[in-house]
Amino acid sequence: MQGTPYNTLNYTEASPLHSQPPPPKTLPQASRTLLALVSPKERQRFAWLVTLAILTALVELAVAGSVALLTGAFASPDKALGQLPSFLRLSLPQPAATDPRVLILAVTACTTGLIALKNHLTTLTLWQSTLFSEATATAARSRIFRTFVHAPFIWALQNGTSRVLFLFTSGQFLGQSFVTLMQCTTNGVTIVAMLCGLILVSPTFSLALVAMFGVIAVLMLKHLRRRMEERAQAVFDAEIATHNLQQLSVHALKEMRLAGKGGDLCNAYDERLRHFVVTRGQQQLLGRTPINTLEFLGFSTLTLILAFLVFIQDESLARISATMGFMAAAAWRLLPMGSRFLEAWAILKRNTPHLLGIATFLQEKQAVEVTPSQYDTHPQTLRHLAFSHELRLSEVSYRFPHSDTDTLRNINFTIPHHSMVGLIGASGSGKTTLVNLISGLLHPTSGHILID
């Protein structure tokens, strides 16, 4: 009988056997793929966020300077005017320029206004950051969903639903990581600017402070970086293992019950949950270590400076009060910013495996990507053929990519029109693969599927 070969439809299947680029191992390597997920509108919002962060950093510096000035003015009221920079002294109104009490009142009012402005900018930044994070996460999940739906069927089949569902969860970390990176950068720049200001005002103590903190910070971050990356990957792997077992219990519940493996499944799930809790606890502990160390070092430094002033230089109480007030005011702003910087750095390390997973998924898709008209379930690609007499399989074989054996080999049978056929076989024998071949979702490795 002359038939229409079903496997010669206008349908091109891109093979996953094509060469693929190596998966990204660091965030800079994945940045190009991840940045493509940010829409032009959200890039403008991100630029606005950077501007807000810079303004907030400048206000932070102004607050620190005004508090330091206020501390010095309370310690030595008569010398308060002399502590001001020359351009500020010349711009002061007459009452404040001659009366230290008015000057203290003016600085207090100015500090209050700066703190109010800082809080307003912080709230605005939080609002815009939330909008950016949610919009970027939504775009990432939408891209992952569309990629999976429109990808070549064999590629989507091999990736599996469990991986894609887990990537939907990973998508929420994308926008958060961009915002965290911005916060880490702006906090770092603010810390450097504030330290430079401290060096200009009090070179001796500030240089010692910067040198000590710089050495300790470099050694601590160098030691913790690899351990945090290892813990982040361990937590990521534990999350994937738990998620895969959840998906297995949902999709293979019937097989598990028929085989009497329900108890084994529950025990395996409990074990993976315990492993996840342990690795997550270790990760949280490592994330808090640099922050706790920074706070301890900050107050230890103030104690050393105080001991130096008392026992080595034998300074007066007024001098000690002015110096310690200045250092305390600096620490009041530096320690929180340092803590925020380290917290943002820890969050980036924690999110890195999720971001690399998204980038790897999208790069794999690009390696086998074809035009939408080639793989969409559209009449041009899966056109309906007239079925009046029979559907016949002639020497049909199929082998999955990367496999050494045929899943189906030399299948021959005929399905007459208006007939009902049942496929019976053990799990994994190829029943679903045969249906996918007949429906056109997969192409036979050899042989023909003929209609009429």
KAWOHU-V106269 format. One record per residue. N is the residue number from 1. RES is the residue in one small letter. SS is DSSP state (H for helix, E for strand, L for the rest). Layout:
n = (N	N)
res = (RES	RES)
ss = (SS	SS)
This chain:
n = (1	2	3	4	5	6	7	8	9	10	11	12	13	14	15	16	17	18	19	20	21	22	23	24	25	26	27	28	29	30	31	32	33	34	35	36	37	38	39	40	41	42	43	44	45	46	47	48	49	50	51	52	53	54	55	56	57	58	59	60	61	62	63	64	65	66	67	68	69	70	71	72	73	74	75	76	77	78	79	80	81	82	83	84	85	86	87	88	89	90	91	92	93	94	95	96	97	98	99	100	101	102	103	104	105	106	107	108	109	110	111	112	113	114	115	116	117	118	119	120	121	122	123	124	125	126	127	128	129	130	131	132	133	134	135	136	137	138	139	140	141	142	143	144	145	146	147	148	149	150	151	152	153	154	155	156	157	158	159	160	161	162	163	164	165	166	167	168	169	170	171	172	173	174	175	176	177	178	179	180	181	182	183	184	185	186	187	188	189	190	191	192	193	194	195	196	197	198	199	200	201	202	203	204	205	206	207	208	209	210	211	212	213	214	215	216	217	218	219	220	221	222	223	224	225	226	227	228	229	230	231	232	233	234	235	236	237	238	239	240	241	242	243	244	245	246	247	248	249	250	251	252	253	254	255	256	257	258	259	260	261	262	263	264	265	266	267	268	269	270	271	272	273	274	275	276	277	278	279	280	281	282	283	284	285	286	287	288	289	290	291	292	293	294	295	296	297	298	299	300	301	302	303	304	305	306	307	308	309	310	311	312	313	314	315	316	317	318	319	320	321	322	323	324	325	326	327	328	329	330	331	332	333	334	335	336	337	338	339	340	341	342	343	344	345	346	347	348	349	350	351	352	353	354	355	356	357	358	359	360	361	362	363	364	365	366	367	368	369	370	371	372	373	374	375	376	377	378	379	380	381	382	383	384	385	386	387	388	389	390	391	392	393	394	395	396	397	398	399	400	401	402	403	404	405	406	407	408	409	410	411	412	413	414	415	416	417	418	419	420	421	422	423	424	425	426	427	428	429	430	431	432	433	434	435	436	437	438	439	440	441	442	443	444	445	446	447	448	449	450	451	452)
res = (m	q	g	t	p	y	n	t	l	n	y	t	e	a	s	p	l	h	s	q	p	p	p	p	k	t	l	p	q	a	s	r	t	l	l	a	l	v	s	p	k	e	r	q	r	f	a	w	l	v	t	l	a	i	l	t	a	l	v	e	l	a	v	a	g	s	v	a	l	l	t	g	a	f	a	s	p	d	k	a	l	g	q	l	p	s	f	l	r	l	s	l	p	q	p	a	a	t	d	p	r	v	l	i	l	a	v	t	a	c	t	t	g	l	i	a	l	k	n	h	l	t	t	l	t	l	w	q	s	t	l	f	s	e	a	t	a	t	a	a	r	s	r	i	f	r	t	f	v	h	a	p	f	i	w	a	l	q	n	g	t	s	r	v	l	f	l	f	t	s	g	q	f	l	g	q	s	f	v	t	l	m	q	c	t	t	n	g	v	t	i	v	a	m	l	c	g	l	i	l	v	s	p	t	f	s	l	a	l	v	a	m	f	g	v	i	a	v	l	m	l	k	h	l	r	r	r	m	e	e	r	a	q	a	v	f	d	a	e	i	a	t	h	n	l	q	q	l	s	v	h	a	l	k	e	m	r	l	a	g	k	g	g	d	l	c	n	a	y	d	e	r	l	r	h	f	v	v	t	r	g	q	q	q	l	l	g	r	t	p	i	n	t	l	e	f	l	g	f	s	t	l	t	l	i	l	a	f	l	v	f	i	q	d	e	s	l	a	r	i	s	a	t	m	g	f	m	a	a	a	a	w	r	l	l	p	m	g	s	r	f	l	e	a	w	a	i	l	k	r	n	t	p	h	l	l	g	i	a	t	f	l	q	e	k	q	a	v	e	v	t	p	s	q	y	d	t	h	p	q	t	l	r	h	l	a	f	s	h	e	l	r	l	s	e	v	s	y	r	f	p	h	s	d	t	d	t	l	r	n	i	n	f	t	i	p	h	h	s	m	v	g	l	i	g	a	s	g	s	g	k	t	t	l	v	n	l	i	s	g	l	l	h	p	t	s	g	h	i	l	i	d)
ss = (L	L	L	E	E	H	H	H	L	L	L	L	L	L	L	L	L	L	L	L	L	L	L	L	L	L	H	H	H	H	H	H	H	H	H	L	L	L	L	H	H	H	H	H	H	H	H	H	H	H	H	H	H	H	H	H	H	H	H	H	H	H	H	H	H	H	H	H	H	H	H	H	H	H	H	L	H	H	H	L	H	H	H	L	L	H	H	H	H	H	H	L	L	H	H	H	H	H	L	H	H	H	H	H	H	H	H	H	H	H	H	H	H	H	H	H	H	H	H	H	H	H	H	H	H	H	H	H	H	H	H	H	H	H	H	H	H	H	H	H	H	H	H	H	H	H	H	H	H	H	L	L	H	H	H	H	H	H	H	H	H	H	H	H	H	H	H	H	H	H	H	H	H	H	H	H	H	H	H	H	H	H	H	H	H	H	H	H	H	H	H	H	H	H	H	H	H	H	H	H	H	L	H	H	H	H	H	H	H	H	H	H	H	H	H	H	H	H	H	H	H	H	H	H	H	H	H	H	H	H	H	H	H	H	H	H	H	H	H	H	H	H	H	H	H	H	H	H	H	H	H	L	H	H	H	H	H	H	L	L	L	H	H	H	H	H	H	H	H	H	H	H	H	H	H	H	H	H	H	H	H	H	H	H	H	H	H	H	H	H	H	H	H	H	H	H	H	H	H	H	H	H	H	H	H	H	H	H	H	H	H	H	L	L	L	L	H	H	H	H	H	H	H	H	H	H	H	H	H	H	H	H	H	H	H	H	H	H	H	H	H	H	H	H	H	H	H	H	H	H	H	H	H	H	H	H	H	H	H	H	H	H	H	H	H	H	H	L	L	L	L	H	H	H	H	L	L	L	L	L	L	L	L	L	L	L	L	L	L	E	E	E	E	E	E	E	E	E	L	L	L	L	L	L	L	L	L	E	E	E	E	E	E	E	E	E	L	L	L	L	L	L	L	L	L	L	L	L	L	L	H	H	H	H	H	H	H	H	H	L	L	L	L	L	L	E	E	E	E	E	E	L)
